[in-house]
Amino acid sequence: MYFQHILGNNSIKTVLIKEVSSNKIPHAQLFNGAKGAGQLPMALAFVMYVFCRDKKKDDSCGKCANCIKMLKLIHPDLHFFFPTKGAKYSSKDYFLELQKMVKQNPYLDRDDWYKNQKISSNGGIKVRDAKIINKIINLKAYEGTYKVFIIWLPETMNLITSNKLLKHIEEPSQNTLFIFISENSETLLPTIISRLQTKTFKQIETVEILTTLKQKYPELESGFVEKIINENQNNYNNILKKIDGQINEEKIHNDFINWIRLCFLAKNKKSIPDLILWCENVSKTDKNLQLEFLKVSTTIIRHAFLLNYSPSINLYPKIQHPNFNMKNFANYLTKNNIYKICTLLDNSYDYLSRHANSKILFLDLSFALGKLLNK
Ligand SMILES: [Zn+2]
């Protein structure tokens, strides 16, 4: 991460840059604040700046070997420790998974990680991690400067782990930096907090989020973006997820409209190559997206059918597309075919989740659906 890409908390950014330029970097720091305030991206920008061999006045060069390794999150002197499930494994065993998520969205929070890893109450930074830190701390830094330990979500450490770490914070080793990144430092041991230099992060300001999102998503209206910012109380992570979700939903709707049209036309031989191509394309997308597509399609079809019985029903999802009218589509769904169509979609979902061949599955489904809709 570059400092210039970090939203908000400019005063913290200034202090961090000053710490590096004056060579007075605190040995152990706590970046604390609410979810979505950007503690982790700030820490990554800071570490990159510490490692950079050609520092600019207020940012990393982005070109030196250290910067490149930091941008890929593969710097050998950067060590991540974070909550994992089960006592058998350590953070090192799950780093590739976290690395992938952080590269996609460095604003991710504890809920995202726990959901991804299916971690329940057994999650936490383990004693095993503290033992690994013990070993690494005695080694030399690969690149000759600092060894940096990012302790992400230290509030998940138990007492034994906390006490093992405490030793290193109390008696700092040379050229070692600890950055504790917390969403709720109140549950940290007071003995640990008292030895950390705390930086408190505020939620990112509306105007700053608005400017960034306008550049990122120029097609979105300001009023809509502002509404999402307010609804999510400036939690940048949740805002991004909400917007990406809306964009994905719109894409699925467009795919659905295109697909249904091809299914209708499948009785006409000339249209079959287009349908085959559509199935080929959808089978190349991520399996989760394919499953999501089937789920959304089923919901749309069920709602369209209901429209025949209660035209005033509050429809969800709402589809806005010049070539699609839900009421017209509903005319093709009757009590004679709806049960078969829903069973067909539900079965396809089951087969797909059990590793069926997507291309064949979508092709079979499209022909069967076309026949039922044309009945
Ligand atoms: Zn650099």
Boltz pocket constraint, residues with backbone or C-beta under 6 A from the ligand:
constraints:
  - pocket:
      binder: B
      contacts: [[A, 48], [A, 51], [A, 52], [A, 53], [A, 54], [A, 55], [A, 60], [A, 61], [A, 62], [A, 63], [A, 64], [A, 65], [A, 66], [A, 67]]
      max_distance: 6.0
